[in-house]
Amino acid sequence: MAASRTHEAKRIAVIIQKRRKDLGLTRSDLARRTGLAYSSILRLEEGGFAHPSPRSLKAIADGLEMPVDILLNEAGWILKTERPTDRPHIAITYHRVPDDVAQHIQARVNMLVKRSAAGIDIYHEAINRNSDPPA
C-alpha cells in the first residue's frame, strides 16, 4: 500500500471508529446497519483498506448517520482541493439539522461575519438524505 493510501486508510479508520463509539455501537452493530461483513468493518477500522469503494463508504456513512462526503473525501474519491472559492470563506454543512435550527445558525453566523470580518464569503449546505433521524 502506498504511503498516501496508508495515511488515507488510517484517517478513515479513525473517523469510522470514533463515530461508531460516539454512537455506542459495536462493530457487529455497524455491520448489521450497513449490510457489510463484520470482517470488512474490522479491516476498515484497522486501516486495512487502501481505497474502499464509494458504495461501501456510503453504507458506512449511512450506518454512522454522517455525511458520506467526509469519507469520500478522505478516501480520495472527492478532490481535497475543491473549494467553493479561493476567497476567504466559511463553509458549513448541516446534516439532518431541522430547518428552523439551521436558519437560526445561519442568521447568527451571517451577523457575526458581517460585524467583524467583511470580505469573507459564507456557504451553507443542508444535507437531509433522510430527513427524520432514526428512532
C-alpha positions, 0 to 999 in steps of 0.5 A, a space after each residue: 500500500 502506498 504511503 498516501 493510501 496508508 495515511 488515507 486508510 488510517 484517517 478513515 479508520 479513525 473517523 469510522 471508529 470514533 463515530 461508531 463509539 460516539 454512537 455506542 455501537 459495536 462493530 457487529 452493530 455497524 455491520 448489521 446497519 450497513 449490510 457489510 461483513 463484520 470482517 470488512 468493518 474490522 479491516 476498515 477500522 484497522 486501516 486495512 483498506 487502501 481505497 474502499 469503494 464509494 458504495 461501501 463508504 456510503 453504507 458506512 456513512 449511512 450506518 454512522 448517520 454522517 455525511 458520506 462526503 467526509 469519507 469520500 473525501 478522505 478516501 480520495 474519491 472527492 478532490 481535497 482541493 475543491 473549494 467553493 472559492 479561493 476567497 476567504 470563506 466559511 463553509 458549513 454543512 448541516 446534516 439532518 439539522 431541522 430547518 428552523 435550527 439551521 436558519 437560526 445558525 445561519 442568521 447568527 453566523 451571517 451577523 457575526 461575519 458581517 460585524 467583524 470580518 467583511 470580505 469573507 464569503 459564507 456557504 451553507 449546505 443542508 444535507 437531509 438524505 433522510 430527513 427524520 433521524 432514526 428512532 
